[in-house]
Structure formats: C-alpha cells, structure tokens
Amino acid sequence: MPPGAVYPWPASPGGGDGEPRQRLHPLSPLLHGAKSLVVVIAGLSWSTLSRVGFGWFAAMVVVLALGATVLSVISWYNTGYHVVGRELRVHEGLLWRRTRAIPLERLQAVEVVRPLLAQLTGLAELRLEVVGGGKTEAPLAYLGVADAARLRERLLTL
C-alpha cells in the first residue's frame, strides 16, 4: 500500500457503527518482535552460550525470534482501533479478546512518540493519557507518522 494508506480491518458482522476498524502499520509486528528478541537474547545470556556452544545458541535465538515474530503478527492481525461516536475503541487479543472504549471527553493528552526503532522505520506510537488514569491508556504502536499526527488531531478535535 502507498504511504499514508489506511490498513482496514475486515468488515464486522454486527454492521457499521462509526468508521471501519483500522489496523496498525504492517511493520508493527517486526518492531515488537525485535524488542522481544533483545529481551530473549539478554535472558539467554553469555553463560548459556558458553554451556551449549555457538551453534546451539544461534539455533535457539533463531527459533525464539521466529516464535516472537509469529506471535507479533498474530497480535497485529487482531489489534485495531476505530472512532465510534464520541469514543475511541481499541480491540486486541486472540484468545482473550479485549475492547477498550476510551471516551474522548476524558482525554487529557494525546502524544505522538517516536522511540529509536520507530524512528529508524519512519513510524510513531500514539499514547493516550486519560483523566484519572495512572498510566498510558491503549498505546497504539505503531502507526505511520502522518497517520499518527492525523489521528491525534482528530481525537483532540472531537
């Protein structure tokens, strides 16, 4: 798809209330997988390398990287968002489906954040701060920079 394109969600069986669901950027699974890979390699540590040898260590890293990537793709496929009336709905989960409805009146801040991996790939994360919330609600990681800016403006306008 061309830059700035929207990644639509398959049509919902219940009909269309509001806009169709949007997906995160297709590179999102790779970025999540890369973060997971760093954690896995750090968890395996050098002591594992010295015990099993480089060949087995490399094989374990590859298998775990593929597993993390597959899980990230499945997560991406089942994560989406859309604006319905005066709320943002974020859908996620495969086995345990969860839908968070965030009333737009309760939005305190909407930030476009670009961590290092996102900067390298031209993506951004949208973080939503809700009045009375102790942490970021429903971070949308990752969107194209232009898409994130557009969604931010739209949410703040509504």
C-alpha positions as CSV (number, residue, x, y, z in Angstrom):
1,M,0.0,0.0,0.0
2,P,1.2,3.6,-0.6
3,P,2.5,5.8,2.2
4,G,-0.3,7.3,4.2
5,A,-2.6,4.4,3.3
6,V,-5.1,3.1,5.8
7,Y,-5.0,-0.6,6.7
8,P,-8.6,-1.6,7.1
9,W,-10.0,-4.2,9.4
10,P,-12.2,-6.9,7.9
11,A,-15.9,-6.0,8.0
12,S,-17.5,-6.6,11.3
13,P,-20.5,-8.9,11.3
14,G,-22.6,-6.6,13.5
15,G,-22.8,-3.8,11.0
16,G,-21.0,-0.5,10.7
17,D,-21.4,1.8,13.7
18,G,-19.0,4.6,13.1
19,E,-15.9,4.3,10.9
20,P,-14.4,0.9,9.9
21,R,-11.7,-0.5,12.2
22,Q,-8.2,0.4,11.3
23,R,-5.1,-1.7,11.8
24,L,-1.7,-0.6,13.0
25,H,1.2,-0.3,10.5
26,P,2.2,-3.6,8.9
27,L,5.8,-3.2,10.3
28,S,4.4,-3.2,13.9
29,P,5.0,-6.9,14.3
30,L,8.6,-6.7,13.3
31,L,9.2,-3.9,15.8
32,H,7.5,-5.8,18.6
33,G,9.4,-8.9,17.6
34,A,12.7,-7.0,17.6
35,K,12.0,-5.8,21.1
36,S,11.2,-9.3,22.2
37,L,14.3,-10.7,20.6
38,V,16.5,-8.3,22.6
39,V,14.8,-9.5,25.8
40,V,15.2,-13.1,24.8
41,I,18.9,-12.8,23.9
42,A,19.6,-10.9,27.2
43,G,17.7,-13.7,29.0
44,L,19.7,-16.5,27.4
45,S,22.9,-14.6,28.4
46,W,26.5,-15.5,27.8
47,S,26.5,-18.3,30.3
48,T,24.1,-20.2,28.1
49,L,26.4,-19.5,25.1
50,S,29.4,-21.0,26.9
51,R,27.4,-24.1,28.0
52,V,25.8,-25.0,24.7
53,G,28.2,-23.6,22.2
54,F,27.6,-21.0,19.5
55,G,25.7,-23.3,17.0
56,W,23.0,-24.3,19.5
57,F,22.9,-20.8,20.9
58,A,22.3,-19.4,17.4
59,A,19.6,-22.0,16.7
60,M,17.8,-21.1,20.0
61,V,17.9,-17.4,19.1
62,V,16.5,-18.1,15.6
63,V,13.7,-20.3,16.9
64,L,12.8,-17.8,19.6
65,A,13.0,-14.9,17.1
66,L,10.7,-16.8,14.7
67,G,8.3,-17.6,17.5
68,A,8.2,-13.9,18.7
69,T,7.6,-12.7,15.1
70,V,4.7,-15.2,14.6
71,L,3.1,-14.1,17.8
72,S,3.6,-10.5,16.9
73,V,2.0,-10.9,13.5
74,I,-1.0,-12.7,15.1
75,S,-1.3,-9.9,17.7
76,W,-1.1,-7.3,14.9
77,Y,-3.8,-9.1,12.9
78,N,-6.1,-9.0,15.9
79,T,-5.4,-5.4,17.0
80,G,-7.3,-2.5,15.7
81,Y,-9.0,0.8,16.6
82,H,-11.8,3.0,15.4
83,V,-13.7,6.0,16.5
84,V,-17.4,5.3,17.3
85,G,-19.4,8.4,18.2
86,R,-17.5,10.1,21.0
87,E,-15.2,7.3,21.9
88,L,-12.1,5.5,20.6
89,R,-12.3,1.8,20.7
90,V,-9.2,-0.3,20.8
91,H,-9.6,-4.0,20.0
92,E,-6.9,-6.6,20.8
93,G,-6.3,-10.2,21.7
94,L,-6.7,-13.6,20.1
95,L,-7.6,-15.9,22.9
96,W,-8.7,-13.3,25.4
97,R,-10.3,-10.6,23.3
98,R,-10.4,-7.2,24.9
99,T,-12.1,-4.0,23.7
100,R,-11.2,-0.7,25.5
101,A,-13.6,2.1,25.0
102,I,-12.0,5.5,25.7
103,P,-14.4,8.4,26.0
104,L,-12.9,11.3,24.0
105,E,-14.1,13.8,26.7
106,R,-11.7,12.1,29.2
107,L,-8.6,12.5,27.0
108,Q,-6.1,14.7,28.8
109,A,-3.2,14.3,26.3
110,V,-2.5,12.6,23.1
111,E,1.2,12.3,22.3
112,V,3.0,11.2,19.2
113,V,6.2,9.4,20.4
114,R,9.0,8.1,18.2
115,P,11.3,5.6,20.0
116,L,14.5,4.7,18.3
117,L,13.2,1.6,16.4
118,A,10.2,3.7,15.3
119,Q,12.4,6.5,14.0
120,L,14.5,4.1,12.0
121,T,11.4,2.7,10.2
122,G,9.5,6.0,9.9
123,L,6.8,5.1,12.4
124,A,5.4,6.6,15.5
125,E,3.5,5.5,18.6
126,L,0.3,7.3,19.8
127,R,0.0,7.5,23.6
128,L,-3.3,8.5,25.2
129,E,-3.5,9.9,28.6
130,V,-6.9,9.8,30.2
131,V,-8.1,11.9,33.1
132,G,-7.9,9.8,36.3
133,G,-5.8,7.2,34.7
134,G,-2.5,6.2,36.3
135,K,-0.8,5.1,33.1
136,T,-1.0,5.5,29.3
137,E,-4.2,4.0,28.0
138,A,-4.2,1.9,24.9
139,P,-0.9,3.0,23.3
140,L,-1.2,2.5,19.5
141,A,2.2,1.2,18.4
142,Y,2.9,1.7,15.6
143,L,1.4,4.0,13.0
144,G,2.9,5.9,10.2
145,V,4.0,9.4,11.4
146,A,1.4,11.2,9.2
147,D,-1.4,8.8,10.3
148,A,-0.5,9.2,14.0
149,A,-0.5,13.0,13.6
150,R,-3.8,12.9,11.8
151,L,-5.4,10.6,14.4
152,R,-4.0,12.8,17.2
153,E,-5.5,16.0,15.6
154,R,-8.8,14.2,15.0
155,L,-9.1,12.9,18.6
156,L,-8.2,16.3,20.0
157,T,-10.8,18.0,17.7
158,L,-13.6,15.6,18.7
